[in-house]
Amino acid sequence: MRIYSAEKYQELFINSILWIDWQIKNIVGSKNLNLINEYAQANQGIVKTLTKIIKAC
């Protein structure tokens, strides 16, 4: 396990938030949320992404 400085951990944290935001925007941006099936697909994509993050912790 690598040991980072407090500043590096803060940078990693900030970048992870940006990455999660980018992922969700890509998932939602490619769907027409007014259509039930595309809304469901977007929801599943977001849940899948967040589940990966939770399992990695």
C-alpha positions as CSV (number, residue, x, y, z in Angstrom):
1,M,0.0,0.0,0.0
2,R,1.3,3.4,-0.9
3,I,1.6,6.2,1.6
4,Y,0.6,9.6,0.3
5,S,0.9,13.0,1.9
6,A,-2.3,14.7,3.1
7,E,-2.2,17.0,0.1
8,K,-2.0,14.0,-2.3
9,Y,-5.0,12.3,-0.6
10,Q,-6.9,15.6,-0.9
11,E,-6.1,15.8,-4.6
12,L,-7.1,12.1,-5.1
13,F,-10.4,12.8,-3.3
14,I,-11.2,15.9,-5.4
15,N,-10.3,14.1,-8.6
16,S,-12.5,11.1,-7.7
17,I,-15.5,13.4,-7.2
18,L,-14.9,14.9,-10.7
19,W,-14.5,11.4,-12.2
20,I,-17.8,10.2,-10.6
21,D,-19.6,13.4,-11.8
22,W,-18.2,12.8,-15.3
23,Q,-19.3,9.1,-15.3
24,I,-22.8,10.0,-14.3
25,K,-23.1,12.8,-16.8
26,N,-21.9,10.4,-19.6
27,I,-24.5,7.8,-18.5
28,V,-27.4,10.3,-18.3
29,G,-26.3,12.4,-21.3
30,S,-26.6,9.4,-23.6
31,K,-30.2,8.7,-22.6
32,N,-33.6,10.3,-23.2
33,L,-34.9,10.3,-19.6
34,N,-38.4,10.9,-20.8
35,L,-38.5,7.3,-22.1
36,I,-39.0,4.7,-19.3
37,N,-36.6,2.1,-20.7
38,E,-33.8,4.7,-21.2
39,Y,-34.5,6.1,-17.7
40,A,-34.2,2.6,-16.3
41,Q,-30.9,2.0,-18.3
42,A,-29.5,5.2,-16.9
43,N,-30.5,4.3,-13.4
44,Q,-28.9,0.9,-13.8
45,G,-25.7,2.4,-15.1
46,I,-25.4,4.8,-12.2
47,V,-26.1,2.1,-9.7
48,K,-23.5,-0.2,-11.4
49,T,-20.9,2.6,-11.2
50,L,-21.6,3.5,-7.6
51,T,-21.6,-0.2,-6.6
52,K,-18.1,-0.6,-8.1
53,I,-16.9,2.3,-6.0
54,I,-18.4,0.9,-2.8
55,K,-16.8,-2.6,-3.5
56,A,-13.4,-0.9,-4.1
57,C,-13.5,0.7,-0.6
